[in-house]
């Protein structure tokens, strides 16, 4: 397997089988009434973060690499103080991520090395994908933290089985 193929498969796997399920699990833990909760005016809500992730993936992957028109209005992603519900926002994000995975899967080594014009920058395909993957993981962490905090001490939100990991580490 080539490094390009390994990179593409690993990236797509991370989006489909790790990041999206974790966002879904966080949203299932987050009380619906807290989707648009703000700690104070200089913070953002889970609802804003879902709009923002969808906009970022669309701009960098679908527009930047995939060639679609860039219709993003980044400021509006954070300006909202209310909006769609969890299921609607997740469905749109999941559809955009799936479309991005298809764009990524269509790349070959030349596409990964090619330079693209995105957000006033000139990343190559690998750099653009890394940007989106890192950005997604960063905001996933924020969403998870907010969901745990707003659901309370008995939230039960975990991505790993600690006992199993400790057994594996010693086995």
Secondary structure as GFF3:
##gff-version 3
##sequence-region A 1 171
A	DSSP	alpha_helix	3	14	.	.	.	ID=ss1
A	DSSP	pi_helix	15	19	.	.	.	ID=ss2
A	DSSP	alpha_helix	20	29	.	.	.	ID=ss3
A	DSSP	three_ten_helix	32	34	.	.	.	ID=ss4
A	DSSP	alpha_helix	46	57	.	.	.	ID=ss5
A	DSSP	pi_helix	58	65	.	.	.	ID=ss6
A	DSSP	alpha_helix	74	79	.	.	.	ID=ss7
A	DSSP	alpha_helix	86	105	.	.	.	ID=ss8
A	DSSP	alpha_helix	109	113	.	.	.	ID=ss9
A	DSSP	alpha_helix	125	151	.	.	.	ID=ss10
A	DSSP	alpha_helix	162	170	.	.	.	ID=ss11
###
